[in-house]
Amino acid sequence: MLCRAVIQILQMHGVDEITGVDCLQDPEVREGIKEYTDWPTIPQVYVKGEFIGGCDVMVQMHQSGELHELLVKEKLLDEETNPEPEK
């Protein structure tokens, strides 16, 4: 499950392939993912299988420029791609 803020941040960076999993429908999956990452909340964001964090972490990474660097490093974006300015 992805929240609107996470989707909007990724779209601002030009990420067009986003996959969401509705873990709220299955309590076992919901609790299992929290245990797997040792992160108490959802949504949980992964980039190429690596756990990044929740919505708050995504917002911080976006604001600091770290998210752009990560997306370039993981070859999800070209280095020249810049996120759209916030309105």
HTML snippet that shows the backbone in 3Dmol.js (N, CA, C, O; Angstrom):
<script src="https://3Dmol.org/build/3Dmol-min.js"></script>
<div id="view" style="width:600px;height:400px;position:relative"></div>
<script>
const pdb = `
ATOM      1  N   MET A   1       0.839  -1.168   0.000  1.00  0.00           N
ATOM      2  CA  MET A   1       0.000   0.000   0.000  1.00  0.00           C
ATOM      3  C   MET A   1       0.891   1.242   0.000  1.00  0.00           C
ATOM      4  O   MET A   1       1.831   1.349   0.788  1.00  0.00           O
ATOM      5  N   LEU A   2       0.587   2.148  -0.873  1.00  0.00           N
ATOM      6  CA  LEU A   2       1.331   3.401  -0.942  1.00  0.00           C
ATOM      7  C   LEU A   2       0.402   4.556  -0.636  1.00  0.00           C
ATOM      8  O   LEU A   2      -0.765   4.554  -1.027  1.00  0.00           O
ATOM      9  N   CYS A   3       0.928   5.534   0.061  1.00  0.00           N
ATOM     10  CA  CYS A   3       0.100   6.704   0.336  1.00  0.00           C
ATOM     11  C   CYS A   3       0.256   7.700  -0.808  1.00  0.00           C
ATOM     12  O   CYS A   3       1.223   7.649  -1.569  1.00  0.00           O
ATOM     13  N   ARG A   4      -0.695   8.588  -0.910  1.00  0.00           N
ATOM     14  CA  ARG A   4      -0.708   9.575  -1.981  1.00  0.00           C
ATOM     15  C   ARG A   4       0.584  10.397  -2.002  1.00  0.00           C
ATOM     16  O   ARG A   4       1.114  10.680  -3.077  1.00  0.00           O
ATOM     17  N   ALA A   5       1.091  10.778  -0.842  1.00  0.00           N
ATOM     18  CA  ALA A   5       2.308  11.590  -0.776  1.00  0.00           C
ATOM     19  C   ALA A   5       3.497  10.857  -1.390  1.00  0.00           C
ATOM     20  O   ALA A   5       4.274  11.461  -2.129  1.00  0.00           O
ATOM     21  N   VAL A   6       3.650   9.578  -1.101  1.00  0.00           N
ATOM     22  CA  VAL A   6       4.751   8.796  -1.650  1.00  0.00           C
ATOM     23  C   VAL A   6       4.631   8.715  -3.169  1.00  0.00           C
ATOM     24  O   VAL A   6       5.616   8.892  -3.886  1.00  0.00           O
ATOM     25  N   ILE A   7       3.438   8.451  -3.648  1.00  0.00           N
ATOM     26  CA  ILE A   7       3.214   8.362  -5.093  1.00  0.00           C
ATOM     27  C   ILE A   7       3.536   9.699  -5.759  1.00  0.00           C
ATOM     28  O   ILE A   7       4.202   9.736  -6.794  1.00  0.00           O
ATOM     29  N   GLN A   8       3.068  10.785  -5.173  1.00  0.00           N
ATOM     30  CA  GLN A   8       3.317  12.105  -5.753  1.00  0.00           C
ATOM     31  C   GLN A   8       4.813  12.437  -5.773  1.00  0.00           C
ATOM     32  O   GLN A   8       5.312  12.989  -6.753  1.00  0.00           O
ATOM     33  N   ILE A   9       5.514  12.108  -4.713  1.00  0.00           N
ATOM     34  CA  ILE A   9       6.962  12.363  -4.669  1.00  0.00           C
ATOM     35  C   ILE A   9       7.668  11.579  -5.767  1.00  0.00           C
ATOM     36  O   ILE A   9       8.498  12.133  -6.488  1.00  0.00           O
ATOM     37  N   LEU A  10       7.350  10.309  -5.899  1.00  0.00           N
ATOM     38  CA  LEU A  10       7.994   9.495  -6.923  1.00  0.00           C
ATOM     39  C   LEU A  10       7.662   9.998  -8.323  1.00  0.00           C
ATOM     40  O   LEU A  10       8.529  10.027  -9.197  1.00  0.00           O
ATOM     41  N   GLN A  11       6.418  10.393  -8.534  1.00  0.00           N
ATOM     42  CA  GLN A  11       6.029  10.933  -9.836  1.00  0.00           C
ATOM     43  C   GLN A  11       6.728  12.254 -10.128  1.00  0.00           C
ATOM     44  O   GLN A  11       7.098  12.510 -11.274  1.00  0.00           O
ATOM     45  N   MET A  12       6.917  13.103  -9.111  1.00  0.00           N
ATOM     46  CA  MET A  12       7.632  14.361  -9.308  1.00  0.00           C
ATOM     47  C   MET A  12       9.065  14.107  -9.770  1.00  0.00           C
ATOM     48  O   MET A  12       9.649  14.914 -10.493  1.00  0.00           O
ATOM     49  N   HIS A  13       9.621  12.978  -9.343  1.00  0.00           N
ATOM     50  CA  HIS A  13      10.988  12.623  -9.733  1.00  0.00           C
ATOM     51  C   HIS A  13      11.022  11.920 -11.086  1.00  0.00           C
ATOM     52  O   HIS A  13      12.096  11.611 -11.602  1.00  0.00           O
ATOM     53  N   GLY A  14       9.856  11.670 -11.654  1.00  0.00           N
ATOM     54  CA  GLY A  14       9.809  11.037 -12.967  1.00  0.00           C
ATOM     55  C   GLY A  14       9.746   9.530 -12.942  1.00  0.00           C
ATOM     56  O   GLY A  14       9.915   8.890 -13.980  1.00  0.00           O
ATOM     57  N   VAL A  15       9.508   8.948 -11.784  1.00  0.00           N
ATOM     58  CA  VAL A  15       9.371   7.499 -11.689  1.00  0.00           C
ATOM     59  C   VAL A  15       7.980   7.140 -12.196  1.00  0.00           C
ATOM     60  O   VAL A  15       6.970   7.581 -11.648  1.00  0.00           O
ATOM     61  N   ASP A  16       7.947   6.330 -13.253  1.00  0.00           N
ATOM     62  CA  ASP A  16       6.645   5.995 -13.828  1.00  0.00           C
ATOM     63  C   ASP A  16       6.217   4.554 -13.550  1.00  0.00           C
ATOM     64  O   ASP A  16       5.087   4.168 -13.849  1.00  0.00           O
ATOM     65  N   GLU A  17       7.118   3.768 -12.982  1.00  0.00           N
ATOM     66  CA  GLU A  17       6.772   2.387 -12.657  1.00  0.00           C
ATOM     67  C   GLU A  17       6.747   2.226 -11.140  1.00  0.00           C
ATOM     68  O   GLU A  17       7.786   2.112 -10.491  1.00  0.00           O
ATOM     69  N   ILE A  18       5.535   2.220 -10.595  1.00  0.00           N
ATOM     70  CA  ILE A  18       5.338   2.116  -9.147  1.00  0.00           C
ATOM     71  C   ILE A  18       4.440   0.914  -8.887  1.00  0.00           C
ATOM     72  O   ILE A  18       3.374   0.783  -9.488  1.00  0.00           O
ATOM     73  N   THR A  19       4.873   0.053  -8.003  1.00  0.00           N
ATOM     74  CA  THR A  19       4.080  -1.122  -7.650  1.00  0.00           C
ATOM     75  C   THR A  19       3.661  -1.020  -6.198  1.00  0.00           C
ATOM     76  O   THR A  19       4.488  -0.776  -5.319  1.00  0.00           O
ATOM     77  N   GLY A  20       2.382  -1.206  -5.953  1.00  0.00           N
ATOM     78  CA  GLY A  20       1.874  -1.177  -4.595  1.00  0.00           C
ATOM     79  C   GLY A  20       1.302  -2.532  -4.209  1.00  0.00           C
ATOM     80  O   GLY A  20       0.775  -3.258  -5.052  1.00  0.00           O
ATOM     81  N   VAL A  21       1.409  -2.863  -2.941  1.00  0.00           N
ATOM     82  CA  VAL A  21       0.840  -4.094  -2.402  1.00  0.00           C
ATOM     83  C   VAL A  21      -0.099  -3.703  -1.280  1.00  0.00           C
ATOM     84  O   VAL A  21       0.306  -3.021  -0.339  1.00  0.00           O
ATOM     85  N   ASP A  22      -1.354  -4.129  -1.370  1.00  0.00           N
ATOM     86  CA  ASP A  22      -2.335  -3.798  -0.344  1.00  0.00           C
ATOM     87  C   ASP A  22      -2.206  -4.779   0.819  1.00  0.00           C
ATOM     88  O   ASP A  22      -2.868  -5.816   0.857  1.00  0.00           O
ATOM     89  N   CYS A  23      -1.344  -4.427   1.759  1.00  0.00           N
ATOM     90  CA  CYS A  23      -1.107  -5.321   2.900  1.00  0.00           C
ATOM     91  C   CYS A  23      -2.185  -5.173   3.975  1.00  0.00           C
ATOM     92  O   CYS A  23      -2.197  -5.937   4.940  1.00  0.00           O
ATOM     93  N   LEU A  24      -3.078  -4.216   3.825  1.00  0.00           N
ATOM     94  CA  LEU A  24      -4.149  -4.053   4.814  1.00  0.00           C
ATOM     95  C   LEU A  24      -5.196  -5.159   4.718  1.00  0.00           C
ATOM     96  O   LEU A  24      -5.922  -5.412   5.679  1.00  0.00           O
ATOM     97  N   GLN A  25      -5.274  -5.814   3.571  1.00  0.00           N
ATOM     98  CA  GLN A  25      -6.261  -6.871   3.370  1.00  0.00           C
ATOM     99  C   GLN A  25      -5.887  -8.178   4.067  1.00  0.00           C
ATOM    100  O   GLN A  25      -6.740  -9.037   4.290  1.00  0.00           O
ATOM    101  N   ASP A  26      -4.607  -8.321   4.409  1.00  0.00           N
ATOM    102  CA  ASP A  26      -4.139  -9.564   5.012  1.00  0.00           C
ATOM    103  C   ASP A  26      -3.338  -9.242   6.276  1.00  0.00           C
ATOM    104  O   ASP A  26      -2.195  -8.793   6.194  1.00  0.00           O
ATOM    105  N   PRO A  27      -3.948  -9.475   7.453  1.00  0.00           N
ATOM    106  CA  PRO A  27      -3.270  -9.140   8.710  1.00  0.00           C
ATOM    107  C   PRO A  27      -1.908  -9.826   8.873  1.00  0.00           C
ATOM    108  O   PRO A  27      -0.991  -9.258   9.466  1.00  0.00           O
ATOM    109  N   GLU A  28      -1.782 -11.040   8.347  1.00  0.00           N
ATOM    110  CA  GLU A  28      -0.518 -11.763   8.457  1.00  0.00           C
ATOM    111  C   GLU A  28       0.582 -11.051   7.655  1.00  0.00           C
ATOM    112  O   GLU A  28       1.707 -10.909   8.135  1.00  0.00           O
ATOM    113  N   VAL A  29       0.259 -10.609   6.449  1.00  0.00           N
ATOM    114  CA  VAL A  29       1.212  -9.877   5.619  1.00  0.00           C
ATOM    115  C   VAL A  29       1.535  -8.537   6.273  1.00  0.00           C
ATOM    116  O   VAL A  29       2.694  -8.128   6.332  1.00  0.00           O
ATOM    117  N   ARG A  30       0.501  -7.863   6.761  1.00  0.00           N
ATOM    118  CA  ARG A  30       0.692  -6.550   7.390  1.00  0.00           C
ATOM    119  C   ARG A  30       1.659  -6.642   8.563  1.00  0.00           C
ATOM    120  O   ARG A  30       2.575  -5.826   8.667  1.00  0.00           O
ATOM    121  N   GLU A  31       1.474  -7.606   9.437  1.00  0.00           N
ATOM    122  CA  GLU A  31       2.360  -7.755  10.592  1.00  0.00           C
ATOM    123  C   GLU A  31       3.724  -8.307  10.182  1.00  0.00           C
ATOM    124  O   GLU A  31       4.751  -7.931  10.747  1.00  0.00           O
ATOM    125  N   GLY A  32       3.724  -9.193   9.203  1.00  0.00           N
ATOM    126  CA  GLY A  32       4.978  -9.790   8.745  1.00  0.00           C
ATOM    127  C   GLY A  32       5.928  -8.764   8.154  1.00  0.00           C
ATOM    128  O   GLY A  32       7.134  -8.822   8.392  1.00  0.00           O
ATOM    129  N   ILE A  33       5.398  -7.832   7.391  1.00  0.00           N
ATOM    130  CA  ILE A  33       6.252  -6.814   6.775  1.00  0.00           C
ATOM    131  C   ILE A  33       6.834  -5.879   7.834  1.00  0.00           C
ATOM    132  O   ILE A  33       7.967  -5.414   7.705  1.00  0.00           O
ATOM    133  N   LYS A  34       6.064  -5.611   8.867  1.00  0.00           N
ATOM    134  CA  LYS A  34       6.566  -4.763   9.957  1.00  0.00           C
ATOM    135  C   LYS A  34       7.711  -5.466  10.695  1.00  0.00           C
ATOM    136  O   LYS A  34       8.703  -4.834  11.059  1.00  0.00           O
ATOM    137  N   GLU A  35       7.567  -6.768  10.908  1.00  0.00           N
ATOM    138  CA  GLU A  35       8.617  -7.538  11.572  1.00  0.00           C
ATOM    139  C   GLU A  35       9.853  -7.657  10.678  1.00  0.00           C
ATOM    140  O   GLU A  35      10.984  -7.549  11.151  1.00  0.00           O
ATOM    141  N   TYR A  36       9.626  -7.879   9.392  1.00  0.00           N
ATOM    142  CA  TYR A  36      10.729  -8.063   8.436  1.00  0.00           C
ATOM    143  C   TYR A  36      11.652  -6.843   8.417  1.00  0.00           C
ATOM    144  O   TYR A  36      12.874  -6.985   8.388  1.00  0.00           O
ATOM    145  N   THR A  37      11.066  -5.652   8.432  1.00  0.00           N
ATOM    146  CA  THR A  37      11.862  -4.431   8.332  1.00  0.00           C
ATOM    147  C   THR A  37      12.169  -3.810   9.687  1.00  0.00           C
ATOM    148  O   THR A  37      12.998  -2.905   9.788  1.00  0.00           O
ATOM    149  N   ASP A  38      11.505  -4.291  10.721  1.00  0.00           N
ATOM    150  CA  ASP A  38      11.603  -3.675  12.043  1.00  0.00           C
ATOM    151  C   ASP A  38      11.167  -2.207  11.967  1.00  0.00           C
ATOM    152  O   ASP A  38      11.724  -1.337  12.637  1.00  0.00           O
ATOM    153  N   TRP A  39      10.158  -1.964  11.135  1.00  0.00           N
ATOM    154  CA  TRP A  39       9.589  -0.626  10.940  1.00  0.00           C
ATOM    155  C   TRP A  39       8.117  -0.720  11.291  1.00  0.00           C
ATOM    156  O   TRP A  39       7.404  -1.520  10.686  1.00  0.00           O
ATOM    157  N   PRO A  40       7.632   0.064  12.246  1.00  0.00           N
ATOM    158  CA  PRO A  40       6.296  -0.154  12.794  1.00  0.00           C
ATOM    159  C   PRO A  40       5.125   0.321  11.941  1.00  0.00           C
ATOM    160  O   PRO A  40       3.980  -0.031  12.228  1.00  0.00           O
ATOM    161  N   THR A  41       5.379   1.102  10.913  1.00  0.00           N
ATOM    162  CA  THR A  41       4.256   1.698  10.184  1.00  0.00           C
ATOM    163  C   THR A  41       4.275   1.320   8.704  1.00  0.00           C
ATOM    164  O   THR A  41       5.285   0.875   8.158  1.00  0.00           O
ATOM    165  N   ILE A  42       3.124   1.517   8.086  1.00  0.00           N
ATOM    166  CA  ILE A  42       2.994   1.401   6.647  1.00  0.00           C
ATOM    167  C   ILE A  42       2.428   2.722   6.150  1.00  0.00           C
ATOM    168  O   ILE A  42       1.665   3.352   6.882  1.00  0.00           O
ATOM    169  N   PRO A  43       2.756   3.169   4.961  1.00  0.00           N
ATOM    170  CA  PRO A  43       3.411   2.427   3.898  1.00  0.00           C
ATOM    171  C   PRO A  43       4.902   2.255   4.155  1.00  0.00           C
ATOM    172  O   PRO A  43       5.531   3.007   4.899  1.00  0.00           O
ATOM    173  N   GLN A  44       5.430   1.232   3.506  1.00  0.00           N
ATOM    174  CA  GLN A  44       6.867   1.000   3.508  1.00  0.00           C
ATOM    175  C   GLN A  44       7.327   1.061   2.066  1.00  0.00           C
ATOM    176  O   GLN A  44       6.719   0.456   1.184  1.00  0.00           O
ATOM    177  N   VAL A  45       8.394   1.788   1.833  1.00  0.00           N
ATOM    178  CA  VAL A  45       8.870   2.007   0.474  1.00  0.00           C
ATOM    179  C   VAL A  45      10.162   1.233   0.254  1.00  0.00           C
ATOM    180  O   VAL A  45      11.087   1.277   1.065  1.00  0.00           O
ATOM    181  N   TYR A  46      10.197   0.529  -0.862  1.00  0.00           N
ATOM    182  CA  TYR A  46      11.369  -0.243  -1.277  1.00  0.00           C
ATOM    183  C   TYR A  46      11.809   0.257  -2.647  1.00  0.00           C
ATOM    184  O   TYR A  46      10.973   0.560  -3.499  1.00  0.00           O
ATOM    185  N   VAL A  47      13.093   0.342  -2.855  1.00  0.00           N
ATOM    186  CA  VAL A  47      13.647   0.654  -4.170  1.00  0.00           C
ATOM    187  C   VAL A  47      14.539  -0.515  -4.562  1.00  0.00           C
ATOM    188  O   VAL A  47      15.545  -0.799  -3.912  1.00  0.00           O
ATOM    189  N   LYS A  48      14.148  -1.179  -5.631  1.00  0.00           N
ATOM    190  CA  LYS A  48      14.867  -2.367  -6.120  1.00  0.00           C
ATOM    191  C   LYS A  48      15.076  -3.383  -4.999  1.00  0.00           C
ATOM    192  O   LYS A  48      16.160  -3.949  -4.852  1.00  0.00           O
ATOM    193  N   GLY A  49      14.031  -3.605  -4.217  1.00  0.00           N
ATOM    194  CA  GLY A  49      14.063  -4.611  -3.162  1.00  0.00           C
ATOM    195  C   GLY A  49      14.670  -4.171  -1.854  1.00  0.00           C
ATOM    196  O   GLY A  49      14.627  -4.922  -0.880  1.00  0.00           O
ATOM    197  N   GLU A  50      15.238  -2.974  -1.797  1.00  0.00           N
ATOM    198  CA  GLU A  50      15.846  -2.474  -0.567  1.00  0.00           C
ATOM    199  C   GLU A  50      14.867  -1.564   0.166  1.00  0.00           C
ATOM    200  O   GLU A  50      14.314  -0.633  -0.418  1.00  0.00           O
ATOM    201  N   PHE A  51      14.661  -1.841   1.441  1.00  0.00           N
ATOM    202  CA  PHE A  51      13.764  -1.030   2.257  1.00  0.00           C
ATOM    203  C   PHE A  51      14.359   0.357   2.446  1.00  0.00           C
ATOM    204  O   PHE A  51      15.509   0.499   2.862  1.00  0.00           O
ATOM    205  N   ILE A  52      13.566   1.381   2.138  1.00  0.00           N
ATOM    206  CA  ILE A  52      14.004   2.769   2.262  1.00  0.00           C
ATOM    207  C   ILE A  52      13.444   3.408   3.525  1.00  0.00           C
ATOM    208  O   ILE A  52      14.172   4.085   4.252  1.00  0.00           O
ATOM    209  N   GLY A  53      12.175   3.201   3.791  1.00  0.00           N
ATOM    210  CA  GLY A  53      11.534   3.795   4.963  1.00  0.00           C
ATOM    211  C   GLY A  53      10.064   4.032   4.683  1.00  0.00           C
ATOM    212  O   GLY A  53       9.498   3.481   3.738  1.00  0.00           O
ATOM    213  N   GLY A  54       9.461   4.848   5.507  1.00  0.00           N
ATOM    214  CA  GLY A  54       8.057   5.174   5.346  1.00  0.00           C
ATOM    215  C   GLY A  54       7.882   6.515   4.654  1.00  0.00           C
ATOM    216  O   GLY A  54       8.822   7.075   4.090  1.00  0.00           O
ATOM    217  N   CYS A  55       6.672   7.008   4.711  1.00  0.00           N
ATOM    218  CA  CYS A  55       6.335   8.269   4.060  1.00  0.00           C
ATOM    219  C   CYS A  55       7.187   9.421   4.587  1.00  0.00           C
ATOM    220  O   CYS A  55       7.668  10.246   3.810  1.00  0.00           O
ATOM    221  N   ASP A  56       7.373   9.478   5.894  1.00  0.00           N
ATOM    222  CA  ASP A  56       8.158  10.576   6.480  1.00  0.00           C
ATOM    223  C   ASP A  56       9.598  10.571   5.971  1.00  0.00           C
ATOM    224  O   ASP A  56      10.175  11.630   5.724  1.00  0.00           O
ATOM    225  N   VAL A  57      10.174   9.391   5.817  1.00  0.00           N
ATOM    226  CA  VAL A  57      11.536   9.269   5.307  1.00  0.00           C
ATOM    227  C   VAL A  57      11.589   9.707   3.843  1.00  0.00           C
ATOM    228  O   VAL A  57      12.530  10.381   3.425  1.00  0.00           O
ATOM    229  N   MET A  58      10.574   9.321   3.069  1.00  0.00           N
ATOM    230  CA  MET A  58      10.525   9.723   1.658  1.00  0.00           C
ATOM    231  C   MET A  58      10.458  11.242   1.526  1.00  0.00           C
ATOM    232  O   MET A  58      11.129  11.824   0.675  1.00  0.00           O
ATOM    233  N   VAL A  59       9.657  11.876   2.359  1.00  0.00           N
ATOM    234  CA  VAL A  59       9.534  13.339   2.319  1.00  0.00           C
ATOM    235  C   VAL A  59      10.887  13.973   2.640  1.00  0.00           C
ATOM    236  O   VAL A  59      11.326  14.889   1.944  1.00  0.00           O
ATOM    237  N   GLN A  60      11.545  13.486   3.689  1.00  0.00           N
ATOM    238  CA  GLN A  60      12.857  14.022   4.072  1.00  0.00           C
ATOM    239  C   GLN A  60      13.893  13.818   2.970  1.00  0.00           C
ATOM    240  O   GLN A  60      14.671  14.724   2.670  1.00  0.00           O
ATOM    241  N   MET A  61      13.904  12.627   2.367  1.00  0.00           N
ATOM    242  CA  MET A  61      14.856  12.345   1.296  1.00  0.00           C
ATOM    243  C   MET A  61      14.593  13.226   0.077  1.00  0.00           C
ATOM    244  O   MET A  61      15.529  13.681  -0.581  1.00  0.00           O
ATOM    245  N   HIS A  62      13.330  13.460  -0.218  1.00  0.00           N
ATOM    246  CA  HIS A  62      12.960  14.333  -1.331  1.00  0.00           C
ATOM    247  C   HIS A  62      13.458  15.754  -1.071  1.00  0.00           C
ATOM    248  O   HIS A  62      14.058  16.380  -1.945  1.00  0.00           O
ATOM    249  N   GLN A  63      13.209  16.248   0.123  1.00  0.00           N
ATOM    250  CA  GLN A  63      13.574  17.621   0.463  1.00  0.00           C
ATOM    251  C   GLN A  63      15.088  17.824   0.487  1.00  0.00           C
ATOM    252  O   GLN A  63      15.571  18.900   0.135  1.00  0.00           O
ATOM    253  N   SER A  64      15.834  16.809   0.894  1.00  0.00           N
ATOM    254  CA  SER A  64      17.290  16.936   1.001  1.00  0.00           C
ATOM    255  C   SER A  64      18.019  16.644  -0.309  1.00  0.00           C
ATOM    256  O   SER A  64      19.201  16.959  -0.446  1.00  0.00           O
ATOM    257  N   GLY A  65      17.319  16.043  -1.269  1.00  0.00           N
ATOM    258  CA  GLY A  65      17.965  15.654  -2.526  1.00  0.00           C
ATOM    259  C   GLY A  65      18.474  14.227  -2.523  1.00  0.00           C
ATOM    260  O   GLY A  65      18.924  13.730  -3.555  1.00  0.00           O
ATOM    261  N   GLU A  66      18.412  13.553  -1.375  1.00  0.00           N
ATOM    262  CA  GLU A  66      18.901  12.176  -1.277  1.00  0.00           C
ATOM    263  C   GLU A  66      18.097  11.210  -2.140  1.00  0.00           C
ATOM    264  O   GLU A  66      18.644  10.242  -2.668  1.00  0.00           O
ATOM    265  N   LEU A  67      16.808  11.472  -2.280  1.00  0.00           N
ATOM    266  CA  LEU A  67      15.970  10.570  -3.074  1.00  0.00           C
ATOM    267  C   LEU A  67      16.407  10.608  -4.533  1.00  0.00           C
ATOM    268  O   LEU A  67      16.519   9.566  -5.178  1.00  0.00           O
ATOM    269  N   HIS A  68      16.652  11.792  -5.046  1.00  0.00           N
ATOM    270  CA  HIS A  68      17.111  11.920  -6.433  1.00  0.00           C
ATOM    271  C   HIS A  68      18.424  11.159  -6.622  1.00  0.00           C
ATOM    272  O   HIS A  68      18.588  10.428  -7.598  1.00  0.00           O
ATOM    273  N   GLU A  69      19.347  11.332  -5.692  1.00  0.00           N
ATOM    274  CA  GLU A  69      20.636  10.634  -5.765  1.00  0.00           C
ATOM    275  C   GLU A  69      20.446   9.119  -5.768  1.00  0.00           C
ATOM    276  O   GLU A  69      21.099   8.409  -6.533  1.00  0.00           O
ATOM    277  N   LEU A  70      19.554   8.628  -4.916  1.00  0.00           N
ATOM    278  CA  LEU A  70      19.290   7.193  -4.843  1.00  0.00           C
ATOM    279  C   LEU A  70      18.700   6.680  -6.158  1.00  0.00           C
ATOM    280  O   LEU A  70      19.113   5.637  -6.665  1.00  0.00           O
ATOM    281  N   LEU A  71      17.738   7.416  -6.703  1.00  0.00           N
ATOM    282  CA  LEU A  71      17.083   6.984  -7.938  1.00  0.00           C
ATOM    283  C   LEU A  71      18.060   6.988  -9.112  1.00  0.00           C
ATOM    284  O   LEU A  71      17.966   6.135  -9.995  1.00  0.00           O
ATOM    285  N   VAL A  72      18.980   7.923  -9.132  1.00  0.00           N
ATOM    286  CA  VAL A  72      20.020   7.950 -10.172  1.00  0.00           C
ATOM    287  C   VAL A  72      20.969   6.769  -9.961  1.00  0.00           C
ATOM    288  O   VAL A  72      21.295   6.054 -10.909  1.00  0.00           O
ATOM    289  N   LYS A  73      21.406   6.569  -8.726  1.00  0.00           N
ATOM    290  CA  LYS A  73      22.332   5.469  -8.405  1.00  0.00           C
ATOM    291  C   LYS A  73      21.751   4.115  -8.803  1.00  0.00           C
ATOM    292  O   LYS A  73      22.462   3.244  -9.304  1.00  0.00           O
ATOM    293  N   GLU A  74      20.458   3.955  -8.573  1.00  0.00           N
ATOM    294  CA  GLU A  74      19.793   2.679  -8.896  1.00  0.00           C
ATOM    295  C   GLU A  74      19.352   2.608 -10.358  1.00  0.00           C
ATOM    296  O   GLU A  74      18.673   1.666 -10.767  1.00  0.00           O
ATOM    297  N   LYS A  75      19.748   3.621 -11.141  1.00  0.00           N
ATOM    298  CA  LYS A  75      19.468   3.686 -12.577  1.00  0.00           C
ATOM    299  C   LYS A  75      17.968   3.716 -12.885  1.00  0.00           C
ATOM    300  O   LYS A  75      17.516   3.198 -13.906  1.00  0.00           O
ATOM    301  N   LEU A  76      17.222   4.326 -11.989  1.00  0.00           N
ATOM    302  CA  LEU A  76      15.797   4.531 -12.231  1.00  0.00           C
ATOM    303  C   LEU A  76      15.553   5.892 -12.871  1.00  0.00           C
ATOM    304  O   LEU A  76      14.478   6.149 -13.412  1.00  0.00           O
ATOM    305  N   LEU A  77      16.558   6.760 -12.806  1.00  0.00           N
ATOM    306  CA  LEU A  77      16.497   8.086 -13.408  1.00  0.00           C
ATOM    307  C   LEU A  77      17.831   8.399 -14.056  1.00  0.00           C
ATOM    308  O   LEU A  77      18.872   7.880 -13.655  1.00  0.00           O
ATOM    309  N   ASP A  78      17.783   9.258 -15.067  1.00  0.00           N
ATOM    310  CA  ASP A  78      19.011   9.813 -15.628  1.00  0.00           C
ATOM    311  C   ASP A  78      19.497  10.895 -14.679  1.00  0.00           C
ATOM    312  O   ASP A  78      18.705  11.516 -13.970  1.00  0.00           O
ATOM    313  N   GLU A  79      20.796  11.112 -14.672  1.00  0.00           N
ATOM    314  CA  GLU A  79      21.368  12.124 -13.781  1.00  0.00           C
ATOM    315  C   GLU A  79      20.803  13.513 -14.067  1.00  0.00           C
ATOM    316  O   GLU A  79      20.657  14.326 -13.154  1.00  0.00           O
ATOM    317  N   GLU A  80      20.488  13.785 -15.328  1.00  0.00           N
ATOM    318  CA  GLU A  80      19.987  15.106 -15.706  1.00  0.00           C
ATOM    319  C   GLU A  80      18.530  15.331 -15.294  1.00  0.00           C
ATOM    320  O   GLU A  80      18.070  16.472 -15.256  1.00  0.00           O
ATOM    321  N   THR A  81      17.807  14.264 -14.988  1.00  0.00           N
ATOM    322  CA  THR A  81      16.399  14.396 -14.622  1.00  0.00           C
ATOM    323  C   THR A  81      16.291  15.109 -13.284  1.00  0.00           C
ATOM    324  O   THR A  81      16.905  14.699 -12.300  1.00  0.00           O
ATOM    325  N   ASN A  82      15.526  16.153 -13.257  1.00  0.00           N
ATOM    326  CA  ASN A  82      15.287  16.892 -12.014  1.00  0.00           C
ATOM    327  C   ASN A  82      13.822  16.786 -11.648  1.00  0.00           C
ATOM    328  O   ASN A  82      12.961  16.776 -12.528  1.00  0.00           O
ATOM    329  N   PRO A  83      13.527  16.705 -10.352  1.00  0.00           N
ATOM    330  CA  PRO A  83      12.119  16.657  -9.964  1.00  0.00           C
ATOM    331  C   PRO A  83      11.437  17.962 -10.335  1.00  0.00           C
ATOM    332  O   PRO A  83      12.055  19.026 -10.382  1.00  0.00           O
ATOM    333  N   GLU A  84      10.121  17.840 -10.601  1.00  0.00           N
ATOM    334  CA  GLU A  84       9.336  19.039 -10.886  1.00  0.00           C
ATOM    335  C   GLU A  84       9.338  19.931  -9.660  1.00  0.00           C
ATOM    336  O   GLU A  84       9.297  19.432  -8.535  1.00  0.00           O
ATOM    337  N   PRO A  85       9.385  21.237  -9.855  1.00  0.00           N
ATOM    338  CA  PRO A  85       9.327  22.129  -8.684  1.00  0.00           C
ATOM    339  C   PRO A  85       7.999  21.999  -7.953  1.00  0.00           C
ATOM    340  O   PRO A  85       6.954  21.800  -8.573  1.00  0.00           O
ATOM    341  N   GLU A  86       8.048  22.113  -6.636  1.00  0.00           N
ATOM    342  CA  GLU A  86       6.823  22.042  -5.838  1.00  0.00           C
ATOM    343  C   GLU A  86       6.013  23.307  -6.069  1.00  0.00           C
ATOM    344  O   GLU A  86       6.565  24.398  -6.214  1.00  0.00           O
ATOM    345  N   LYS A  87       4.689  23.142  -6.102  1.00  0.00           N
ATOM    346  CA  LYS A  87       3.798  24.284  -6.351  1.00  0.00           C
ATOM    347  C   LYS A  87       3.166  24.774  -5.092  1.00  0.00           C
ATOM    348  O   LYS A  87       2.389  25.729  -5.122  1.00  0.00           O
TER     349      LYS A  87
END
`;
const viewer = $3Dmol.createViewer("view");
viewer.addModel(pdb, "pdb");
viewer.setStyle({}, {cartoon: {color: "spectrum"}});
viewer.zoomTo();
viewer.render();
</script>
